Amino acid sequence: MKINRSFFQLKTLLVGILFFQIQFGFSQENENSALYKTIMSKDSLLFNIGFNTCDVKQFENLYTEDFEFYHDKDSISDKARFLKTLKSGICSPTRKYNYRRELIKGSTEIYPLYKNGILYGSIQMGVHRFYESSEGNSEQAGSFAKFTHLWLLKNKEWKLARSLSYNHQMTSSTAGKSNLFDNDAETEKWLKENNIPALGIGIITDGKLKQVKVFGEIKKGISAPYNTIWNVASLTKPITAITALKLVSAGKWDLDEPLYKYWTDPDIAKDPYLKLLTTRIVLSHQTGFPNWRDFNESKKLDFKFKPGTQYQYSGEGFEYLRKALEKKFNKTLDQLASELVFEPLKMNDSQLIWNDKIDLSRYAIGYDNKGNAYEPTKNKSVNAADDLLTTIEDYSKFLCSIMNSEGLNKKVFDEMKSHQVSTKKNKYFGLGFEIYDLGNDNYALSHGGADKGVQTIFILLPKTKQGLLIFTNVDDGYKVYENIVTHYLGENGQKIVDIETK
């Protein structure tokens, strides 16, 4: 059988089908619906009986003849190859380990597929975790992954036609030894296994920076120093947000004043929606702008929806706010950020523009996931949404100041951490920060950054005065996040992981 579609093509196709279903009214199935229960029963037969007990007959019976399996860490398989691999691998009579699959509770989404009003199939999406055990040893958690299944109704029987398995990540218990991150040699070994060139961690306890840990190499053969300089991509946005919020706290700027009074982009000058844009709308990502105008075929800025009605992450929104601030105060954003954030906090290694102040001997080169280096982004003008250069220590000072509400009055701080717009279950955007609802009135503030050769994130727990900062210099650095988050933030960290993986 010739397979001529890539994993990414099929994933795009299924996402497109799902989008079509949602647009035309075929929404996610309720857990009590007949279809939901049917697909879940098939899932149970496939894994609880088939995979977990190595009953290969279950796979043969539940798959269509033209079944295809797509795996992001492996190759594409048809039915024959998949069954052969299963029999000779994890279900081999001579296997040393037993494997078990567990569906993450609450992660399942099921959508019906109709043709001419007749149900012909279903898309199942979810997250599952795999465990392994050997004789005489306790069961250990292995990887977890997202999956998408295409079920088709064939001759009144539900059969699995396509299976996609992707976003594989190791669970915290597979990080190796319990002293990982506390034992430099073990951590360096683990990073090499995961192809992470350099890793920086900032640990905040009792509202203060407790420890900075930096591992790996900033470039081939050069160890990463304690004060490594990193490009942190979208972690620039919280700097811009706090700069604006400090001006609001000082009574010099208004959260809800229309921005057109100070700046109007020529691309939207005739659009009445422009009068709805405010700082609040920008900081909560409700502008209606695309992330970047270059994503549009026209390369021009436009509104995708009425501002203030829904969430859509946008760097353009932050750039719009920058231009309004600069017009109002007759200063560049880097000048405002220096006066209000960098200088008061003594963030001496932080800057928004690439210039001669950068100590290149400490700069972390960014890499793709094959080990190829990217050219540094040498921005000569400030961007409110991207390309901040900083260190773990500097940015941790900034995070501590946020946690301790320095420079913000109570009203503004409360606005900052309020749920301005929902982005997914138990997750929201406030003013410049993502907010996780952890239950029992507990919450986390967070933001991530991603660019070529950059993956960064921070998490703050204001109620317990804890915080965590993670910098990496590789395209897929996010794959080590879960281990680090659960190691340092424990139960609250696991809650955040669960929200993200459902």
Buried (B, 14 or more C-beta within 10 A) or exposed (E): EEBEBEBEEBBEEBEEBBEEBEEEEBEBBEEEEEBBEBBBEBBEBBBBBBBBEBBBEBBEEBBBEEBBBBBBEEEBBBBEBBBEBBBEEBBEEEEEEBBBBBBBEEBBBBBBBEEEEEEEBBBBBBBBBBBBEEEEEEEEBBBBBBBBBBBBBEEEEBBBBBBBBBBBBBBBBBBBEEEBBEBEEBBBBBBEEBBBBBBBBBBBEEBEBEEBBBBBBBBEEEEBBEBBBBBBBBBBBBBBBBBBBBBBBEEEBEBEBBBBEBBBBEBBEEBEBBEBBBBBBBBBBBBBBBBBBEEBEEEEBBBEBEBBEBBBBBBBBBBBBBBBBBBBBEBBBBBBBBBBBBEBBEBEBBBBBBEEEBEEEBBBBBBEEEEEBBEBBEBEEBBBBBBBBBBBBBBBBBBBBBBBBBBBBEEBBEBBBEBBBBBEEBBBBBBBBBBBBBEEEBBBBBBBBBBBBBBBBBBBBBBBBBBBBBBBBBBBBBBBBBBBBBBBBEEBBBBBBBBBBB
